[in-house]
Amino acid sequence: MSKSTNKGYETVKQADRGYAGHFNSPYSEPMGKPLSLRFPQSLDSFLEAEAKKNGTNKTALVREAVKFFKQLQEERAGNTASG
């Protein structure tokens, strides 16, 4: 009796994960350490709704909000230095 082998995994294509199984980031700089956040339910519900509306996820929204905040701080620092 011959032993059958499940080879279904061969039909699944894997996305290019870069080198050595690392995830290819859409960002030009390396990613920092992971950060875990807890929000009050009202903010979590807001993030969930915005993510759904924009076709993205909560992580991407928070990342963009922090990036925007950083830009504002840099602009304020520039205006203070020149003003």
mmCIF file as gemmi writes it, N, C-alpha and C atoms, coordinates in Angstrom:
data_model
loop_
_atom_site.group_PDB
_atom_site.id
_atom_site.type_symbol
_atom_site.label_atom_id
_atom_site.label_alt_id
_atom_site.label_comp_id
_atom_site.label_asym_id
_atom_site.label_entity_id
_atom_site.label_seq_id
_atom_site.pdbx_PDB_ins_code
_atom_site.Cartn_x
_atom_site.Cartn_y
_atom_site.Cartn_z
_atom_site.occupancy
_atom_site.B_iso_or_equiv
_atom_site.pdbx_formal_charge
_atom_site.auth_seq_id
_atom_site.auth_asym_id
_atom_site.pdbx_PDB_model_num
ATOM 1 N N . MET Axp A 1 ? 0.854 -1.18 0 1 0 ? 1 A 1
ATOM 2 C CA . MET Axp A 1 ? 0 0 0 1 0 ? 1 A 1
ATOM 3 C C . MET Axp A 1 ? 0.897 1.239 0 1 0 ? 1 A 1
ATOM 4 N N . SER Axp A 2 ? 0.669 2.133 -0.949 1 0 ? 2 A 1
ATOM 5 C CA . SER Axp A 2 ? 1.487 3.338 -1.016 1 0 ? 2 A 1
ATOM 6 C C . SER Axp A 2 ? 0.877 4.438 -0.161 1 0 ? 2 A 1
ATOM 7 N N . LYS Axp A 3 ? 1.762 5.213 0.388 1 0 ? 3 A 1
ATOM 8 C CA . LYS Axp A 3 ? 1.344 6.305 1.255 1 0 ? 3 A 1
ATOM 9 C C . LYS Axp A 3 ? 1.078 7.551 0.406 1 0 ? 3 A 1
ATOM 10 N N . SER Axp A 4 ? -0.091 8.14 0.542 1 0 ? 4 A 1
ATOM 11 C CA . SER Axp A 4 ? -0.371 9.361 -0.217 1 0 ? 4 A 1
ATOM 12 C C . SER Axp A 4 ? 0.132 10.57 0.569 1 0 ? 4 A 1
ATOM 13 N N . THR Axp A 5 ? 0.6 11.549 -0.155 1 0 ? 5 A 1
ATOM 14 C CA . THR Axp A 5 ? 1.121 12.759 0.468 1 0 ? 5 A 1
ATOM 15 C C . THR Axp A 5 ? 0.269 13.937 0.041 1 0 ? 5 A 1
ATOM 16 N N . ASN Axp A 6 ? -0.126 14.727 1.002 1 0 ? 6 A 1
ATOM 17 C CA . ASN Axp A 6 ? -0.902 15.921 0.692 1 0 ? 6 A 1
ATOM 18 C C . ASN Axp A 6 ? 0.048 16.968 0.136 1 0 ? 6 A 1
ATOM 19 N N . LYS Axp A 7 ? -0.151 17.337 -1.113 1 0 ? 7 A 1
ATOM 20 C CA . LYS Axp A 7 ? 0.697 18.347 -1.73 1 0 ? 7 A 1
ATOM 21 C C . LYS Axp A 7 ? -0.101 19.603 -2.072 1 0 ? 7 A 1
ATOM 22 N N . GLY Axp A 8 ? -1.178 19.839 -1.356 1 0 ? 8 A 1
ATOM 23 C CA . GLY Axp A 8 ? -2.002 21.006 -1.595 1 0 ? 8 A 1
ATOM 24 C C . GLY Axp A 8 ? -1.273 22.314 -1.373 1 0 ? 8 A 1
ATOM 25 N N . TYR Axp A 9 ? -0.275 22.292 -0.519 1 0 ? 9 A 1
ATOM 26 C CA . TYR Axp A 9 ? 0.477 23.51 -0.247 1 0 ? 9 A 1
ATOM 27 C C . TYR Axp A 9 ? 1.215 24.012 -1.471 1 0 ? 9 A 1
ATOM 28 N N . GLU Axp A 10 ? 1.49 23.136 -2.409 1 0 ? 10 A 1
ATOM 29 C CA . GLU Axp A 10 ? 2.224 23.536 -3.602 1 0 ? 10 A 1
ATOM 30 C C . GLU Axp A 10 ? 1.408 24.451 -4.501 1 0 ? 10 A 1
ATOM 31 N N . THR Axp A 11 ? 0.086 24.437 -4.362 1 0 ? 11 A 1
ATOM 32 C CA . THR Axp A 11 ? -0.755 25.269 -5.21 1 0 ? 11 A 1
ATOM 33 C C . THR Axp A 11 ? -0.88 26.695 -4.674 1 0 ? 11 A 1
ATOM 34 N N . VAL Axp A 12 ? -0.465 26.921 -3.444 1 0 ? 12 A 1
ATOM 35 C CA . VAL Axp A 12 ? -0.56 28.243 -2.852 1 0 ? 12 A 1
ATOM 36 C C . VAL Axp A 12 ? 0.683 29.046 -3.209 1 0 ? 12 A 1
ATOM 37 N N . LYS Axp A 13 ? 0.47 30.176 -3.83 1 0 ? 13 A 1
ATOM 38 C CA . LYS Axp A 13 ? 1.592 31.045 -4.173 1 0 ? 13 A 1
ATOM 39 C C . LYS Axp A 13 ? 1.897 31.935 -2.987 1 0 ? 13 A 1
ATOM 40 N N . GLN Axp A 14 ? 3.159 32.067 -2.68 1 0 ? 14 A 1
ATOM 41 C CA . GLN Axp A 14 ? 3.545 32.966 -1.606 1 0 ? 14 A 1
ATOM 42 C C . GLN Axp A 14 ? 3.978 34.296 -2.196 1 0 ? 14 A 1
ATOM 43 N N . ALA Axp A 15 ? 3.597 35.36 -1.532 1 0 ? 15 A 1
ATOM 44 C CA . ALA Axp A 15 ? 4.01 36.697 -1.955 1 0 ? 15 A 1
ATOM 45 C C . ALA Axp A 15 ? 5.502 36.859 -1.708 1 0 ? 15 A 1
ATOM 46 N N . ASP Axp A 16 ? 6.135 37.698 -2.487 1 0 ? 16 A 1
ATOM 47 C CA . ASP Axp A 16 ? 7.546 37.984 -2.289 1 0 ? 16 A 1
ATOM 48 C C . ASP Axp A 16 ? 7.721 38.617 -0.92 1 0 ? 16 A 1
ATOM 49 N N . ARG Axp A 17 ? 8.484 37.968 -0.076 1 0 ? 17 A 1
ATOM 50 C CA . ARG Axp A 17 ? 8.695 38.46 1.278 1 0 ? 17 A 1
ATOM 51 C C . ARG Axp A 17 ? 10.101 39.005 1.45 1 0 ? 17 A 1
ATOM 52 N N . GLY Axp A 18 ? 10.735 39.348 0.358 1 0 ? 18 A 1
ATOM 53 C CA . GLY Axp A 18 ? 12.073 39.925 0.466 1 0 ? 18 A 1
ATOM 54 C C . GLY Axp A 18 ? 13.096 38.853 0.769 1 0 ? 18 A 1
ATOM 55 N N . TYR Axp A 19 ? 14.038 39.179 1.572 1 0 ? 19 A 1
ATOM 56 C CA . TYR Axp A 19 ? 15.101 38.249 1.899 1 0 ? 19 A 1
ATOM 57 C C . TYR Axp A 19 ? 14.807 37.528 3.204 1 0 ? 19 A 1
ATOM 58 N N . ALA Axp A 20 ? 15.167 36.295 3.273 1 0 ? 20 A 1
ATOM 59 C CA . ALA Axp A 20 ? 15.084 35.481 4.49 1 0 ? 20 A 1
ATOM 60 C C . ALA Axp A 20 ? 13.732 35.558 5.191 1 0 ? 20 A 1
ATOM 61 N N . GLY Axp A 21 ? 12.654 35.679 4.416 1 0 ? 21 A 1
ATOM 62 C CA . GLY Axp A 21 ? 11.32 35.684 4.999 1 0 ? 21 A 1
ATOM 63 C C . GLY Axp A 21 ? 10.905 36.99 5.642 1 0 ? 21 A 1
ATOM 64 N N . HIS Axp A 22 ? 11.663 38.066 5.465 1 0 ? 22 A 1
ATOM 65 C CA . HIS Axp A 22 ? 11.305 39.355 6.047 1 0 ? 22 A 1
ATOM 66 C C . HIS Axp A 22 ? 10.217 40.032 5.217 1 0 ? 22 A 1
ATOM 67 N N . PHE Axp A 23 ? 9.368 40.757 5.89 1 0 ? 23 A 1
ATOM 68 C CA . PHE Axp A 23 ? 8.278 41.491 5.257 1 0 ? 23 A 1
ATOM 69 C C . PHE Axp A 23 ? 8.835 42.728 4.551 1 0 ? 23 A 1
ATOM 70 N N . ASN Axp A 24 ? 8.394 42.966 3.323 1 0 ? 24 A 1
ATOM 71 C CA . ASN Axp A 24 ? 8.782 44.186 2.599 1 0 ? 24 A 1
ATOM 72 C C . ASN Axp A 24 ? 7.869 45.323 3.03 1 0 ? 24 A 1
ATOM 73 N N . SER Axp A 25 ? 8.425 46.308 3.691 1 0 ? 25 A 1
ATOM 74 C CA . SER Axp A 25 ? 7.663 47.44 4.19 1 0 ? 25 A 1
ATOM 75 C C . SER Axp A 25 ? 7.422 48.454 3.075 1 0 ? 25 A 1
ATOM 76 N N . PRO Axp A 26 ? 6.244 49.08 3.049 1 0 ? 26 A 1
ATOM 77 C CA . PRO Axp A 26 ? 5.995 50.13 2.057 1 0 ? 26 A 1
ATOM 78 C C . PRO Axp A 26 ? 6.686 51.443 2.426 1 0 ? 26 A 1
ATOM 79 N N . TYR Axp A 27 ? 7.351 51.484 3.584 1 0 ? 27 A 1
ATOM 80 C CA . TYR Axp A 27 ? 8.017 52.695 4.035 1 0 ? 27 A 1
ATOM 81 C C . TYR Axp A 27 ? 9.49 52.668 3.656 1 0 ? 27 A 1
ATOM 82 N N . SER Axp A 28 ? 10.059 53.843 3.408 1 0 ? 28 A 1
ATOM 83 C CA . SER Axp A 28 ? 11.429 53.928 2.939 1 0 ? 28 A 1
ATOM 84 C C . SER Axp A 28 ? 12.449 53.714 4.049 1 0 ? 28 A 1
ATOM 85 N N . GLU Axp A 29 ? 12.03 53.846 5.284 1 0 ? 29 A 1
ATOM 86 C CA . GLU Axp A 29 ? 12.975 53.64 6.379 1 0 ? 29 A 1
ATOM 87 C C . GLU Axp A 29 ? 12.612 52.369 7.15 1 0 ? 29 A 1
ATOM 88 N N . PRO Axp A 30 ? 13.576 51.782 7.847 1 0 ? 30 A 1
ATOM 89 C CA . PRO Axp A 30 ? 13.292 50.564 8.611 1 0 ? 30 A 1
ATOM 90 C C . PRO Axp A 30 ? 12.267 50.841 9.705 1 0 ? 30 A 1
ATOM 91 N N . MET Axp A 31 ? 11.488 49.835 10.025 1 0 ? 31 A 1
ATOM 92 C CA . MET Axp A 31 ? 10.479 49.966 11.066 1 0 ? 31 A 1
ATOM 93 C C . MET Axp A 31 ? 11.13 49.82 12.435 1 0 ? 31 A 1
ATOM 94 N N . GLY Axp A 32 ? 10.601 50.551 13.416 1 0 ? 32 A 1
ATOM 95 C CA . GLY Axp A 32 ? 11.092 50.464 14.785 1 0 ? 32 A 1
ATOM 96 C C . GLY Axp A 32 ? 10.479 49.282 15.511 1 0 ? 32 A 1
ATOM 97 N N . LYS Axp A 33 ? 10.594 49.304 16.808 1 0 ? 33 A 1
ATOM 98 C CA . LYS Axp A 33 ? 10.064 48.224 17.638 1 0 ? 33 A 1
ATOM 99 C C . LYS Axp A 33 ? 8.534 48.291 17.654 1 0 ? 33 A 1
ATOM 100 N N . PRO Axp A 34 ? 7.881 47.143 17.816 1 0 ? 34 A 1
ATOM 101 C CA . PRO Axp A 34 ? 6.415 47.13 17.902 1 0 ? 34 A 1
ATOM 102 C C . PRO Axp A 34 ? 5.935 47.905 19.129 1 0 ? 34 A 1
ATOM 103 N N . LEU Axp A 35 ? 4.747 48.472 19.008 1 0 ? 35 A 1
ATOM 104 C CA . LEU Axp A 35 ? 4.141 49.248 20.078 1 0 ? 35 A 1
ATOM 105 C C . LEU Axp A 35 ? 2.705 48.774 20.249 1 0 ? 35 A 1
ATOM 106 N N . SER Axp A 36 ? 2.32 48.508 21.465 1 0 ? 36 A 1
ATOM 107 C CA . SER Axp A 36 ? 0.961 48.065 21.746 1 0 ? 36 A 1
ATOM 108 C C . SER Axp A 36 ? 0.213 49.187 22.446 1 0 ? 36 A 1
ATOM 109 N N . LEU Axp A 37 ? -0.971 49.51 21.951 1 0 ? 37 A 1
ATOM 110 C CA . LEU Axp A 37 ? -1.775 50.596 22.512 1 0 ? 37 A 1
ATOM 111 C C . LEU Axp A 37 ? -3.166 50.098 22.879 1 0 ? 37 A 1
ATOM 112 N N . ARG Axp A 38 ? -3.726 50.695 23.911 1 0 ? 38 A 1
ATOM 113 C CA . ARG Axp A 38 ? -5.126 50.466 24.258 1 0 ? 38 A 1
ATOM 114 C C . ARG Axp A 38 ? -5.813 51.817 24.239 1 0 ? 38 A 1
ATOM 115 N N . PHE Axp A 39 ? -6.956 51.862 23.575 1 0 ? 39 A 1
ATOM 116 C CA . PHE Axp A 39 ? -7.74 53.093 23.488 1 0 ? 39 A 1
ATOM 117 C C . PHE Axp A 39 ? -9.051 52.913 24.234 1 0 ? 39 A 1
ATOM 118 N N . PRO Axp A 40 ? -9.615 54.014 24.727 1 0 ? 40 A 1
ATOM 119 C CA . PRO Axp A 40 ? -10.979 53.932 25.257 1 0 ? 40 A 1
ATOM 120 C C . PRO Axp A 40 ? -11.906 53.439 24.137 1 0 ? 40 A 1
ATOM 121 N N . GLN Axp A 41 ? -12.998 52.829 24.517 1 0 ? 41 A 1
ATOM 122 C CA . GLN Axp A 41 ? -13.909 52.247 23.528 1 0 ? 41 A 1
ATOM 123 C C . GLN Axp A 41 ? -14.375 53.267 22.501 1 0 ? 41 A 1
ATOM 124 N N . SER Axp A 42 ? -14.593 54.514 22.925 1 0 ? 42 A 1
ATOM 125 C CA . SER Axp A 42 ? -15.084 55.523 21.977 1 0 ? 42 A 1
ATOM 126 C C . SER Axp A 42 ? -14.042 55.786 20.88 1 0 ? 42 A 1
ATOM 127 N N . LEU Axp A 43 ? -12.759 55.878 21.256 1 0 ? 43 A 1
ATOM 128 C CA . LEU Axp A 43 ? -11.712 56.095 20.253 1 0 ? 43 A 1
ATOM 129 C C . LEU Axp A 43 ? -11.509 54.856 19.39 1 0 ? 43 A 1
ATOM 130 N N . ASP Axp A 44 ? -11.598 53.679 20.002 1 0 ? 44 A 1
ATOM 131 C CA . ASP Axp A 44 ? -11.45 52.449 19.24 1 0 ? 44 A 1
ATOM 132 C C . ASP Axp A 44 ? -12.568 52.319 18.205 1 0 ? 44 A 1
ATOM 133 N N . SER Axp A 45 ? -13.783 52.672 18.59 1 0 ? 45 A 1
ATOM 134 C CA . SER Axp A 45 ? -14.914 52.629 17.653 1 0 ? 45 A 1
ATOM 135 C C . SER Axp A 45 ? -14.705 53.624 16.513 1 0 ? 45 A 1
ATOM 136 N N . PHE Axp A 46 ? -14.204 54.813 16.857 1 0 ? 46 A 1
ATOM 137 C CA . PHE Axp A 46 ? -13.904 55.817 15.842 1 0 ? 46 A 1
ATOM 138 C C . PHE Axp A 46 ? -12.855 55.291 14.86 1 0 ? 46 A 1
ATOM 139 N N . LEU Axp A 47 ? -11.766 54.733 15.39 1 0 ? 47 A 1
ATOM 140 C CA . LEU Axp A 47 ? -10.707 54.189 14.524 1 0 ? 47 A 1
ATOM 141 C C . LEU Axp A 47 ? -11.236 53.077 13.625 1 0 ? 47 A 1
ATOM 142 N N . GLU Axp A 48 ? -12.045 52.215 14.192 1 0 ? 48 A 1
ATOM 143 C CA . GLU Axp A 48 ? -12.627 51.099 13.428 1 0 ? 48 A 1
ATOM 144 C C . GLU Axp A 48 ? -13.466 51.626 12.271 1 0 ? 48 A 1
ATOM 145 N N . ALA Axp A 49 ? -14.316 52.612 12.555 1 0 ? 49 A 1
ATOM 146 C CA . ALA Axp A 49 ? -15.185 53.186 11.513 1 0 ? 49 A 1
ATOM 147 C C . ALA Axp A 49 ? -14.371 53.903 10.439 1 0 ? 49 A 1
ATOM 148 N N . GLU Axp A 50 ? -13.367 54.68 10.856 1 0 ? 50 A 1
ATOM 149 C CA . GLU Axp A 50 ? -12.519 55.399 9.895 1 0 ? 50 A 1
ATOM 150 C C . GLU Axp A 50 ? -11.719 54.424 9.027 1 0 ? 50 A 1
ATOM 151 N N . ALA Axp A 51 ? -11.216 53.383 9.634 1 0 ? 51 A 1
ATOM 152 C CA . ALA Axp A 51 ? -10.451 52.391 8.88 1 0 ? 51 A 1
ATOM 153 C C . ALA Axp A 51 ? -11.337 51.737 7.82 1 0 ? 51 A 1
ATOM 154 N N . LYS Axp A 52 ? -12.542 51.389 8.214 1 0 ? 52 A 1
ATOM 155 C CA . LYS Axp A 52 ? -13.478 50.772 7.273 1 0 ? 52 A 1
ATOM 156 C C . LYS Axp A 52 ? -13.827 51.736 6.141 1 0 ? 52 A 1
ATOM 157 N N . LYS Axp A 53 ? -14.091 52.994 6.505 1 0 ? 53 A 1
ATOM 158 C CA . LYS Axp A 53 ? -14.46 54.023 5.535 1 0 ? 53 A 1
ATOM 159 C C . LYS Axp A 53 ? -13.33 54.267 4.532 1 0 ? 53 A 1
ATOM 160 N N . ASN Axp A 54 ? -12.085 54.213 5.005 1 0 ? 54 A 1
ATOM 161 C CA . ASN Axp A 54 ? -10.923 54.498 4.162 1 0 ? 54 A 1
ATOM 162 C C . ASN Axp A 54 ? -10.279 53.259 3.556 1 0 ? 54 A 1
ATOM 163 N N . GLY Axp A 55 ? -10.834 52.091 3.834 1 0 ? 55 A 1
ATOM 164 C CA . GLY Axp A 55 ? -10.29 50.86 3.266 1 0 ? 55 A 1
ATOM 165 C C . GLY Axp A 55 ? -8.886 50.544 3.761 1 0 ? 55 A 1
ATOM 166 N N . THR Axp A 56 ? -8.646 50.805 5.034 1 0 ? 56 A 1
ATOM 167 C CA . THR Axp A 56 ? -7.328 50.54 5.613 1 0 ? 56 A 1
ATOM 168 C C . THR Axp A 56 ? -7.518 49.872 6.971 1 0 ? 56 A 1
ATOM 169 N N . ASN Axp A 57 ? -6.504 49.896 7.809 1 0 ? 57 A 1
ATOM 170 C CA . ASN Axp A 57 ? -6.647 49.319 9.14 1 0 ? 57 A 1
ATOM 171 C C . ASN Axp A 57 ? -6.305 50.357 10.204 1 0 ? 57 A 1
ATOM 172 N N . LYS Axp A 58 ? -6.595 50.017 11.454 1 0 ? 58 A 1
ATOM 173 C CA . LYS Axp A 58 ? -6.378 50.964 12.551 1 0 ? 58 A 1
ATOM 174 C C . LYS Axp A 58 ? -4.897 51.304 12.706 1 0 ? 58 A 1
ATOM 175 N N . THR Axp A 59 ? -4.026 50.35 12.51 1 0 ? 59 A 1
ATOM 176 C CA . THR Axp A 59 ? -2.59 50.592 12.637 1 0 ? 59 A 1
ATOM 177 C C . THR Axp A 59 ? -2.129 51.664 11.66 1 0 ? 59 A 1
ATOM 178 N N . ALA Axp A 60 ? -2.577 51.56 10.419 1 0 ? 60 A 1
ATOM 179 C CA . ALA Axp A 60 ? -2.183 52.538 9.404 1 0 ? 60 A 1
ATOM 180 C C . ALA Axp A 60 ? -2.714 53.924 9.751 1 0 ? 60 A 1
ATOM 181 N N . LEU Axp A 61 ? -3.937 54.002 10.283 1 0 ? 61 A 1
ATOM 182 C CA . LEU Axp A 61 ? -4.5 55.297 10.672 1 0 ? 61 A 1
ATOM 183 C C . LEU Axp A 61 ? -3.696 55.932 11.793 1 0 ? 61 A 1
ATOM 184 N N . VAL Axp A 62 ? -3.351 55.155 12.81 1 0 ? 62 A 1
ATOM 185 C CA . VAL Axp A 62 ? -2.577 55.682 13.93 1 0 ? 62 A 1
ATOM 186 C C . VAL Axp A 62 ? -1.198 56.112 13.449 1 0 ? 62 A 1
ATOM 187 N N . ARG Axp A 63 ? -0.578 55.314 12.588 1 0 ? 63 A 1
ATOM 188 C CA . ARG Axp A 63 ? 0.737 55.653 12.052 1 0 ? 63 A 1
ATOM 189 C C . ARG Axp A 63 ? 0.692 56.991 11.304 1 0 ? 63 A 1
ATOM 190 N N . GLU Axp A 64 ? -0.343 57.18 10.483 1 0 ? 64 A 1
ATOM 191 C CA . GLU Axp A 64 ? -0.483 58.43 9.729 1 0 ? 64 A 1
ATOM 192 C C . GLU Axp A 64 ? -0.766 59.607 10.657 1 0 ? 64 A 1
ATOM 193 N N . ALA Axp A 65 ? -1.551 59.388 11.718 1 0 ? 65 A 1
ATOM 194 C CA . ALA Axp A 65 ? -1.845 60.465 12.666 1 0 ? 65 A 1
ATOM 195 C C . ALA Axp A 65 ? -0.573 60.915 13.389 1 0 ? 65 A 1
ATOM 196 N N . VAL Axp A 66 ? 0.256 59.973 13.786 1 0 ? 66 A 1
ATOM 197 C CA . VAL Axp A 66 ? 1.511 60.322 14.464 1 0 ? 66 A 1
ATOM 198 C C . VAL Axp A 66 ? 2.449 61.032 13.498 1 0 ? 66 A 1
ATOM 199 N N . LYS Axp A 67 ? 2.482 60.555 12.256 1 0 ? 67 A 1
ATOM 200 C CA . LYS Axp A 67 ? 3.314 61.202 11.224 1 0 ? 67 A 1
ATOM 201 C C . LYS Axp A 67 ? 2.858 62.654 11.013 1 0 ? 67 A 1
ATOM 202 N N . PHE Axp A 68 ? 1.554 62.881 10.957 1 0 ? 68 A 1
ATOM 203 C CA . PHE Axp A 68 ? 0.996 64.216 10.798 1 0 ? 68 A 1
ATOM 204 C C . PHE Axp A 68 ? 1.352 65.101 11.999 1 0 ? 68 A 1
ATOM 205 N N . PHE Axp A 69 ? 1.232 64.543 13.2 1 0 ? 69 A 1
ATOM 206 C CA . PHE Axp A 69 ? 1.57 65.277 14.414 1 0 ? 69 A 1
ATOM 207 C C . PHE Axp A 69 ? 3.043 65.678 14.4 1 0 ? 69 A 1
ATOM 208 N N . LYS Axp A 70 ? 3.9 64.778 13.977 1 0 ? 70 A 1
ATOM 209 C CA . LYS Axp A 70 ? 5.337 65.069 13.884 1 0 ? 70 A 1
ATOM 210 C C . LYS Axp A 70 ? 5.583 66.231 12.912 1 0 ? 70 A 1
ATOM 211 N N . GLN Axp A 71 ? 4.896 66.206 11.767 1 0 ? 71 A 1
ATOM 212 C CA . GLN Axp A 71 ? 5.052 67.294 10.789 1 0 ? 71 A 1
ATOM 213 C C . GLN Axp A 71 ? 4.608 68.628 11.376 1 0 ? 71 A 1
ATOM 214 N N . LEU Axp A 72 ? 3.503 68.631 12.104 1 0 ? 72 A 1
ATOM 215 C CA . LEU Axp A 72 ? 3.026 69.86 12.754 1 0 ? 72 A 1
ATOM 216 C C . LEU Axp A 72 ? 4.059 70.391 13.75 1 0 ? 72 A 1
ATOM 217 N N . GLN Axp A 73 ? 4.621 69.484 14.544 1 0 ? 73 A 1
ATOM 218 C CA . GLN Axp A 73 ? 5.622 69.893 15.529 1 0 ? 73 A 1
ATOM 219 C C . GLN Axp A 73 ? 6.848 70.484 14.84 1 0 ? 73 A 1
ATOM 220 N N . GLU Axp A 74 ? 7.264 69.877 13.74 1 0 ? 74 A 1
ATOM 221 C CA . GLU Axp A 74 ? 8.42 70.381 13.007 1 0 ? 74 A 1
ATOM 222 C C . GLU Axp A 74 ? 8.135 71.747 12.393 1 0 ? 74 A 1
ATOM 223 N N . GLU Axp A 75 ? 6.911 71.937 11.892 1 0 ? 75 A 1
ATOM 224 C CA . GLU Axp A 75 ? 6.524 73.237 11.333 1 0 ? 75 A 1
ATOM 225 C C . GLU Axp A 75 ? 6.498 74.301 12.419 1 0 ? 75 A 1
ATOM 226 N N . ARG Axp A 76 ? 5.951 73.964 13.577 1 0 ? 76 A 1
ATOM 227 C CA . ARG Axp A 76 ? 5.898 74.904 14.692 1 0 ? 76 A 1
ATOM 228 C C . ARG Axp A 76 ? 7.302 75.281 15.127 1 0 ? 76 A 1
ATOM 229 N N . ALA Axp A 77 ? 8.192 74.306 15.187 1 0 ? 77 A 1
ATOM 230 C CA . ALA Axp A 77 ? 9.582 74.569 15.58 1 0 ? 77 A 1
ATOM 231 C C . ALA Axp A 77 ? 10.253 75.479 14.564 1 0 ? 77 A 1
ATOM 232 N N . GLY Axp A 78 ? 9.941 75.273 13.289 1 0 ? 78 A 1
ATOM 233 C CA . GLY Axp A 78 ? 10.496 76.121 12.228 1 0 ? 78 A 1
ATOM 234 C C . GLY Axp A 78 ? 9.965 77.534 12.294 1 0 ? 78 A 1
ATOM 235 N N . ASN Axp A 79 ? 8.674 77.68 12.581 1 0 ? 79 A 1
ATOM 236 C CA . ASN Axp A 79 ? 8.073 79.009 12.689 1 0 ? 79 A 1
ATOM 237 C C . ASN Axp A 79 ? 8.569 79.749 13.912 1 0 ? 79 A 1
ATOM 238 N N . THR Axp A 80 ? 8.789 79.054 15 1 0 ? 80 A 1
ATOM 239 C CA . THR Axp A 80 ? 9.292 79.67 16.217 1 0 ? 80 A 1
ATOM 240 C C . THR Axp A 80 ? 10.715 80.142 16.026 1 0 ? 80 A 1
ATOM 241 N N . ALA Axp A 81 ? 11.512 79.35 15.338 1 0 ? 81 A 1
ATOM 242 C CA . ALA Axp A 81 ? 12.919 79.691 15.121 1 0 ? 81 A 1
ATOM 243 C C . ALA Axp A 81 ? 13.063 80.905 14.2 1 0 ? 81 A 1
ATOM 244 N N . SER Axp A 82 ? 12.149 81.033 13.224 1 0 ? 82 A 1
ATOM 245 C CA . SER Axp A 82 ? 12.246 82.151 12.264 1 0 ? 82 A 1
ATOM 246 C C . SER Axp A 82 ? 11.445 83.377 12.712 1 0 ? 82 A 1
ATOM 247 N N . GLY Axp A 83 ? 10.571 83.197 13.722 1 0 ? 83 A 1
ATOM 248 C CA . GLY Axp A 83 ? 9.668 84.272 14.088 1 0 ? 83 A 1
ATOM 249 C C . GLY Axp A 83 ? 10.168 85.068 15.189 1 0 ? 83 A 1
